[in-house]
Amino acid sequence: MEALAADPAADQTDPVPEVVERPGRTGEFADFYRSHLGKVYRALALTLGNDDLAREAADEAMTRAYAHWGRVSGLDNPGGWVFRVGLNWATSWWRKARREQVRLDDWLHPRTAGPDPVALAARAAVERLPLKQRGVVVCRVLLELSTAETAATLGISEGTVKSRLSRALTTLRQALEE
């Protein structure tokens, strides 16, 4: 599975490492991987507020998708499944880190540099949202999932998706007006 891991020296904005075809596998997973890794990574980075953790979560989720591709490829939204697996993996990682009392200062306050102050303000506003609201915003806006797809991906009702999105957008509007 080394071929699925992102090269740390690769471009940090849109990692798309080479996918090695395995005997008996079609190019279907390779095509899926190339077209979805960057989007899933960006969605996780925004949701988690940490680029490095998001990269690891995306790699882990893609590895699991590859291992179960026969089942995953038959889903209505394999990209949503990969996002959810990455989010679950990252959540488990955080829990384990807390249990082990690992020093998390660098993880909690990632260094992000960028010349665009508006983009930085928007990202900061999204990062201040509660995780559940952030996940809905990322699914609906960044991943462009429908309300039903977002509900299925996050394991919540469509009404909950709508209410969380509404609250999140209100909070974001207020934060960005300031």
SERO-4910 file (N, C-alpha, C, O; in steps of 0.05 Angstrom, whole numbers):
BEGIN
 pado doro    nc1    nc2    nc3   cac1   cac2   cac3    cc1    cc2    cc3    oc1    oc2    oc3
  Met    A     16    -24      0      0      0      0     17     25      0      6     47      1
  Glu    A     44     23     -1     61     46     -1     54     65    -24     58     89    -21
  Ala    A     45     54    -46     39     70    -69     16     89    -64     13    109    -79
  Leu    A      0     84    -44    -23    101    -39    -16    124    -20    -32    143    -18
  Ala    A      6    122     -6     13    143     13     23    167     -1     38    165    -21
  Ala    A     16    191      9     25    215     -4     54    220      3     63    216     26
  Asp    A     70    228    -17     98    235    -13    100    261      2     90    282     -8
  Pro    A    113    262     25    114    286     41    128    309     26    122    332     31
  Ala    A    145    302      7    159    323     -9    142    333    -32    149    352    -45
  Ala    A    119    320    -37    102    328    -59     89    354    -54     88    364    -31
  Asp    A     78    366    -75     63    391    -72     42    389    -50     25    372    -51
  Gln    A     44    407    -30     27    405     -7     -2    414    -13    -20    409      3
  Thr    A     -7    428    -35    -33    438    -40    -52    417    -53    -76    418    -48
  Asp    A    -42    399    -69    -59    380    -82    -44    354    -87    -34    350   -109
  Pro    A    -41    338    -66    -24    314    -69    -38    293    -86    -60    284    -80
  Val    A    -24    284   -107    -35    263   -124    -11    245   -131      0    247   -153
  Pro    A     -4    227   -113     19    209   -119     11    188   -139    -13    184   -146
  Glu    A     31    174   -149     26    153   -169     11    129   -156     17    122   -133
  Val    A     -7    118   -171    -22     95   -161    -12     71   -177    -11     71   -202
  Val    A     -4     50   -163      7     26   -176    -16      6   -180    -30     -1   -161
  Glu    A    -20     -2   -204    -41    -21   -210    -33    -49   -199    -10    -57   -202
  Arg    A    -51    -63   -187    -47    -90   -177    -60   -110   -197    -80   -104   -209
  Pro    A    -48   -133   -200    -60   -153   -218    -88   -159   -208    -93   -162   -185
  Gly    A   -107   -161   -227   -134   -167   -220   -151   -143   -214   -175   -145   -210
  Arg    A   -139   -120   -212   -154    -95   -207   -156    -79   -233   -137    -79   -249
  Thr    A   -178    -67   -237   -181    -51   -261   -171    -23   -255   -163    -17   -233
  Gly    A   -170     -6   -275   -162     21   -271   -183     38   -258   -178     62   -253
  Glu    A   -205     26   -250   -227     41   -238   -218     54   -212   -224     78   -208
  Phe    A   -205     39   -195   -196     51   -169   -175     73   -174   -176     94   -162
  Ala    A   -157     68   -193   -136     87   -199   -149    113   -208   -141    135   -200
  Asp    A   -169    111   -225   -183    135   -235   -197    149   -211   -196    174   -209
  Phe    A   -211    134   -194   -224    145   -171   -204    159   -153   -209    181   -144
  Tyr    A   -182    146   -148   -161    157   -130   -151    184   -141   -149    204   -126
  Arg    A   -144    184   -167   -133    209   -179   -154    231   -178   -147    255   -173
  Ser    A   -179    225   -182   -199    246   -184   -210    255   -156   -221    277   -154
  His    A   -206    239   -136   -218    245   -110   -199    251    -87   -206    264    -68
  Leu    A   -174    243    -89   -155    247    -67   -152    276    -59   -154    283    -36
  Gly    A   -147    293    -79   -144    322    -73   -168    334    -60   -165    350    -41
  Lys    A   -191    327    -70   -216    339    -59   -221    329    -31   -229    344    -13
  Val    A   -217    303    -26   -221    292      1   -201    303     20   -207    310     43
  Tyr    A   -176    306     11   -155    318     28   -163    346     36   -162    353     60
  Arg    A   -171    363     17   -178    390     23   -202    392     42   -203    409     60
  Ala    A   -221    374     37   -245    373     55   -237    366     83   -247    378    102
  Leu    A   -220    346     86   -211    338    113   -194    360    126   -196    365    150
  Ala    A   -177    373    110   -160    394    121   -177    417    132   -172    428    153
  Leu    A   -198    424    117   -215    445    127   -232    436    151   -236    452    170
  Thr    A   -242    412    150   -258    402    172   -241    399    197   -250    407    219
  Leu    A   -218    387    195   -201    382    218   -184    406    227   -176    407    250
  Gly    A   -179    424    209   -163    448    216   -134    441    218   -119    456    231
  Asn    A   -125    419    206    -97    411    207    -90    397    182   -100    375    176
  Asp    A    -72    408    166    -64    397    140    -50    370    143    -56    352    127
  Asp    A    -32    368    162    -17    343    164    -35    319    173    -34    298    161
  Leu    A    -52    324    192    -71    303    201    -90    296    178    -97    273    174
  Ala    A    -99    316    163   -116    312    140   -103    294    119   -115    277    107
  Arg    A    -77    299    114    -62    284     94    -61    254    103    -66    236     86
  Glu    A    -55    250    128    -54    222    138    -82    209    137    -84    186    130
  Ala    A   -102    224    144   -130    213    144   -138    207    116   -151    186    112
  Ala    A   -132    224     97   -139    218     69   -125    194     58   -137    177     45
  Asp    A    -99    191     65    -84    168     56    -95    142     69    -99    122     55
  Glu    A   -102    143     94   -113    120    108   -140    112     96   -145     89     91
  Ala    A   -156    132     91   -183    127     80   -181    115     52   -196     97     44
  Met    A   -162    125     36   -159    115      8   -148     86      9   -155     69     -7
  Thr    A   -131     81     28   -120     54     32   -143     34     38   -144     12     28
  Arg    A   -161     43     56   -184     26     63   -203     23     40   -215      2     36
  Ala    A   -206     44     24   -224     42      1   -212     22    -19   -227      7    -31
  Tyr    A   -186     23    -23   -173      4    -41   -177    -25    -31   -183    -43    -46
  Ala    A   -174    -29     -5   -176    -56      7   -205    -67      4   -209    -91      2
  His    A   -224    -49      3   -253    -57      1   -266    -47    -24   -290    -42    -25
  Trp    A   -250    -43    -45   -260    -30    -70   -284    -45    -82   -301    -31    -93
  Gly    A   -285    -70    -80   -308    -85    -91   -334    -75    -79   -354    -73    -93
  Arg    A   -335    -69    -53   -359    -60    -40   -361    -29    -43   -383    -19    -48
  Val    A   -339    -15    -39   -340     14    -39   -348     25    -67   -363     44    -69
  Ser    A   -338     12    -88   -344     21   -115   -374     19   -121   -384     34   -139
  Gly    A   -389      2   -107   -417     -1   -112   -434     19    -97   -459     20   -100
  Leu    A   -422     35    -80   -437     55    -64   -446     78    -82   -434     83   -103
  Asp    A   -467     92    -74   -477    115    -89   -456    137    -89   -454    152   -108
  Asn    A   -441    140    -67   -422    162    -65   -396    152    -52   -392    156    -28
  Pro    A   -379    139    -67   -354    129    -56   -336    151    -44   -322    147    -24
  Gly    A   -337    175    -56   -321    198    -46   -330    206    -18   -314    212     -1
  Gly    A   -356    206    -14   -367    212     13   -359    191     33   -353    197     56
  Trp    A   -359    166     25   -350    144     42   -321    148     50   -315    145     74
  Val    A   -304    155     31   -276    160     37   -273    183     57   -257    182     75
  Phe    A   -288    205     52   -287    228     70   -294    219     99   -280    226    118
  Arg    A   -316    204    101   -325    196    128   -305    177    141   -300    180    165
  Val    A   -293    159    126   -273    141    138   -249    158    147   -238    153    169
  Gly    A   -240    177    132   -218    195    140   -225    211    165   -208    213    182
  Leu    A   -249    221    166   -258    236    189   -259    218    214   -251    227    236
  Asn    A   -269    194    211   -270    175    233   -242    168    243   -237    167    267
  Trp    A   -224    163    224   -196    156    230   -183    179    246   -170    174    266
  Ala    A   -187    204    237   -175    227    250   -187    231    278   -173    237    297
  Thr    A   -213    226    281   -226    228    307   -214    208    327   -209    214    350
  Ser    A   -210    183    317   -198    163    333   -169    170    341   -161    165    363
  Trp    A   -155    182    322   -128    190    327   -127    211    350   -111    209    368
  Trp    A   -145    231    348   -147    251    369   -153    239    397   -140    246    416
  Arg    A   -171    220    397   -178    207    423   -154    192    434   -148    195    458
  Lys    A   -140    178    417   -116    163    426    -95    183    436    -82    178    457
  Ala    A    -91    205    422    -71    224    430    -78    236    457    -60    241    474
  Arg    A   -103    242    461   -112    252    487   -107    232    509    -97    239    531
  Arg    A   -113    207    504   -109    186    524    -80    184    531    -73    180    555
  Glu    A    -63    186    512    -34    184    516    -22    210    525      2    212    531
  Gln    A    -38    231    527    -29    258    535     -5    268    519     14    278    529
  Val    A     -8    264    493     13    274    474     11    304    473    -11    315    472
  Arg    A     33    318    472     32    347    469     21    354    441     33    346    421
  Leu    A     -1    368    441    -15    374    416    -14    403    407    -29    411    389
  Asp    A      4    419    418      4    447    411      7    452    381     -8    468    369
  Asp    A     25    437    368     28    441    339      4    431    323     -2    442    302
  Trp    A    -10    411    334    -33    401    320    -57    420    323    -73    424    305
  Leu    A    -59    431    347    -82    448    353    -80    476    340   -100    489    334
  His    A    -55    484    335    -51    511    323    -32    508    299     -9    516    301
  Pro    A    -42    496    278    -25    492    255    -16    519    243    -31    539    243
  Arg    A      8    519    232     18    543    219      8    543    191     16    525    175
  Thr    A     -8    562    184    -17    564    156     -8    592    146    -13    612    159
  Ala    A      5    591    124     15    616    112      0    620     86     -6    601     72
  Gly    A     -6    644     81    -19    651     56    -22    681     52    -26    695     72
  Pro    A    -18    689     28    -18    718     23    -47    730     23    -49    755     25
  Asp    A    -67    713     21    -94    724     18   -108    726     45   -116    706     57
  Pro    A   -110    750     57   -121    753     83   -151    746     84   -160    737    105
  Val    A   -165    749     62   -194    742     62   -196    711     64   -213    701     79
  Ala    A   -180    697     49   -181    668     51   -173    658     79   -185    639     89
  Leu    A   -153    671     91   -145    663    118   -167    669    138   -172    653    156
  Ala    A   -180    692    134   -203    698    153   -225    679    149   -238    670    169
  Ala    A   -231    671    124   -253    651    119   -246    624    132   -262    612    144
  Arg    A   -221    616    128   -212    590    139   -214    591    170   -223    572    182
  Ala    A   -205    613    181   -205    616    210   -234    615    221   -240    603    241
  Ala    A   -252    628    206   -281    628    214   -292    600    213   -307    591    230
  Val    A   -285    585    192   -294    557    189   -283    540    212   -296    523    223
  Glu    A   -257    544    218   -244    528    239   -256    534    266   -255    517    284
  Arg    A   -269    557    271   -281    563    296   -309    550    299   -320    549    321
  Leu    A   -320    540    277   -346    527    279   -342    501    295   -321    489    294
  Pro    A   -363    493    308   -363    466    321   -358    445    300   -367    448    277
  Leu    A   -345    423    307   -337    402    288   -361    392    272   -359    388    248
  Lys    A   -384    388    285   -408    378    272   -417    397    250   -425    388    228
  Gln    A   -417    423    256   -425    443    236   -405    444    214   -412    447    190
  Arg    A   -379    443    221   -358    445    202   -360    422    182   -356    425    158
  Gly    A   -366    398    192   -368    374    175   -391    378    154   -388    370    131
  Val    A   -413    389    163   -435    394    144   -428    414    123   -434    411    100
  Val    A   -415    436    132   -407    457    113   -388    445     92   -391    451     68
  Val    A   -369    430    101   -349    418     82   -363    400     63   -357    400     39
  Cys    A   -381    383     72   -395    364     55   -412    379     34   -411    373     10
  Arg    A   -427    398     43   -446    412     25   -431    431      6   -438    433    -17
  Val    A   -411    446     16   -399    467      0   -374    457    -15   -372    459    -39
  Leu    A   -355    445      0   -330    437    -13   -333    412    -29   -324    410    -52
  Leu    A   -346    392    -17   -350    366    -32   -374    367    -50   -378    349    -66
  Glu    A   -391    388    -48   -414    391    -65   -434    368    -64   -445    359    -84
  Leu    A   -437    357    -39   -456    336    -35   -484    347    -31   -487    369    -21
  Ser    A   -504    332    -39   -532    340    -34   -538    337     -4   -522    326     11
  Thr    A   -561    347      3   -569    345     31   -571    315     39   -562    307     60
  Ala    A   -583    299     21   -586    270     26   -559    257     28   -554    240     45
  Glu    A   -541    263      9   -514    251      9   -499    259     35   -485    243     46
  Thr    A   -501    284     43   -488    294     67   -499    279     91   -483    270    108
  Ala    A   -525    275     92   -537    261    115   -527    232    116   -520    222    137
  Ala    A   -526    219     93   -516    191     92   -487    190     99   -478    172    113
  Thr    A   -471    209     89   -442    209     94   -436    212    124   -419    199    135
  Leu    A   -451    231    137   -445    237    165   -462    220    184   -458    222    208
  Gly    A   -481    205    173   -497    188    191   -517    204    207   -522    197    230
  Ile    A   -528    225    196   -548    241    210   -572    245    191   -572    237    168
  Ser    A   -594    257    202   -618    261    186   -614    285    168   -597    302    173
  Glu    A   -631    286    147   -630    309    129   -638    335    144   -626    356    138
  Gly    A   -657    333    162   -664    357    178   -641    367    195   -638    391    197
  Thr    A   -625    349    205   -602    357    221   -581    370    203   -568    390    211
  Val    A   -578    360    179   -560    373    159   -569    401    154   -552    420    155
  Lys    A   -594    405    149   -605    432    143   -601    451    166   -593    474    163
  Ser    A   -607    442    191   -605    460    214   -576    466    220   -570    489    226
  Arg    A   -558    447    218   -530    452    223   -519    471    202   -503    490    209
  Leu    A   -526    467    177   -517    484    156   -527    513    160   -512    532    156
  Ser    A   -552    515    167   -564    542    171   -549    557    194   -542    580    191
  Arg    A   -545    543    216   -531    555    239   -502    562    231   -492    584    238
  Ala    A   -489    544    217   -461    549    210   -459    573    191   -441    590    194
  Leu    A   -477    575    171   -475    597    152   -481    624    166   -469    644    159
  Thr    A   -500    624    185   -505    648    200   -480    657    215   -473    680    215
  Thr    A   -468    638    229   -443    643    244   -421    653    226   -407    672    233
  Leu    A   -418    641    202   -397    649    184   -402    677    173   -384    693    171
  Arg    A   -427    683    166   -434    710    156   -427    731    177   -414    751    171
  Gln    A   -434    726    202   -428    745    224   -398    748    227   -388    771    231
  Ala    A   -384    726    227   -355    727    231   -341    742    209   -322    757    213
  Leu    A   -350    738    184   -337    751    161   -345    780    158   -330    795    145
  Glu    A   -368    788    169   -375    816    168   -358    832    187   -353    856    181
  Glu    A   -349    820    208   -331    834    227   -304    836    215   -286    847    227
***
